[in-house]
């Protein structure tokens, strides 16, 4: 389970895929540069995890599903911070190209708990602890990344335009 926030710049998918057609190394360089530019948003996503949201979240728990029982590690601040990562998704049906995801299972559960069942006991407890959630949003990481993205959009747009010119010139 991952909680995902996207940063979308129109034309990026075509540009990234066009770079791969020209030279795979160009695509690798583009992705490396984009990762450097997006680093402030990733750091902002990591910075929001400063404490365990509820005391019981730190304990391991068992999730019973139709396929059996599954152990889930408790919420850990260091793991939550390390779980914030960037991923590229250039598939045809992808919602965004640059995704900032939460890969730590406990942190991802915390981020989305109560969205599908507002008013549940867990949702009420998290809201009372100061962690509200809106439908379709995450509790902390989404807001942090959204605020930080404004600082990286201009650099990202410039990089995409340069790469698009390269693709047009070579094709």
N, C-alpha and C positions, 0 to 999 in steps of 0.2 A: 504494500500500500504506500502510495506517495501522494503528498499534497503538492499541487503544482500552481505556479504563477507564471504567466507568459508576458513577454515583451514583444510586441508585434510591429515590424516595420514592413510596409508593403513592398513586394518585389524581392524580398530576401531569399525565399525558397528558389525562385528561378535563377537568381544570381549564384547561389551556392551550388546548385546543380549544374549550372553552366560552367562554373569554374572546374568542376570535376571532369566535364567533357573535354575541356581544353587541356588541363594538366592536373592530376590529382594533388600534386604538391601545392598548387595555387589554392585549392580548397582547404588543405591542411593549414596553410599560412593564414588564410582568411579566418578560419575557426579559432586559431591561436590568438590572433589579434582581437577578435570579438570577445574571447574569454578574458583577455586583459582589460578591455574596455568595460565589460560587465562586472568586473571584480568589486566595484563599490556597491552594486546592488546585492551581490552575494554576501559581502561583509555586513551590509545592513540587515539582511535576512538572518545572519548568524547572531548579530548583536541583540536581537529581541529576546533571546533565551537567556534569562538571568536567574530564574528560580523555577522550582518545580511548581506547576500550577495548583495542584491539590496534593495533600500529603499522601494519599493512597496511590497517586500516579507513580511514585517512586518504586512501588512494589511490583514484582513480576505478577502477571495474571494469566489465566487460562481463558481462551475464547472457544466456546463450543460452537461448532458449525455442523452442517449436515455431513461433512466429510470426516468429522472427528474433533478431537481436542487439539488446540494449538497453543503453545506457550508463547507469551509475548513478554519481552524484557521490559522492565519498568522504565519510566521517564528518567533520563540522565541528561544533565545540561551539556556535558561535553559531547555526548553522542548526538544530541539534538543539533548542536552547532556544526558538528562534522557532517551531519546529514544534509545540510543545505548545499546543493550542487547545481551546476549548470549543465544543460543538455541541449543538443541541436536536434530538431525534428523536422526534416524536410520531406516527409511523406506527403502524398497528394491530399489526404483528408485531415492533415494535422491542423489544429486550431492555431498554434503559434509556432514560431521557428526556434526562438531562444526561450527555453524553459528553465525556470529556477525552481527546483523541486526539493522537497523534504523527503529524504530516503530513510530516515530513522522511523521505525514503525510506531513507537510510542508517541513521538512528536507529531507524526502525520495523523494519528488518531486524535490527539489533542486538538490539532488544527481544525479538524472537520467535525468533531463530536457535537451532536445536536442539530446539525443542519437538516437531516432528513426527519428528525423527530423533535422539533422544537417543543420546549416545555417538559422534556424528560428530566428525570432527577439529575442526571449528569449535566445536562444543559443548564439547568437552574443553578447547580453548584458552581459551574464554571462562570456563569454570568455574575453570581454573587461574589465570586473571587476577583472580579474585574476583567473577565475575558469574554466580552460579547462576541457574537458571530452573526453575520447577515447571511441570508440565503445565497448560496453560490459563492461565498467568500471563505477565506481562512481567517483564523483568529488573529494571528500576529504577523506571520511571515509575508502574507500578501500585501498588507498595508505598508510594511517596511520597504519591500521591494518596489512598490508603486511610488513611494516618495523618492526613493533613490534613483529610479529610472529617469527622471527628468534631467539629472546631471549627466547621463550617459547617452541620451538620445541623439544629440547633435553629433557627437563623435561617431556613433554607430551609423547614422545617416550618411555622413561623409565617407566612411569606409565602404558602405554599400554602393554608393554612387561611383566611387573609384573602381570597385570590383565590377560593377555593371558596365562601365566604359571598357574595361579590359575584356569582358565577355563579348561585347558588341564588336570591338576591334578585331578580336580573334575569330569570330564566327562570320 
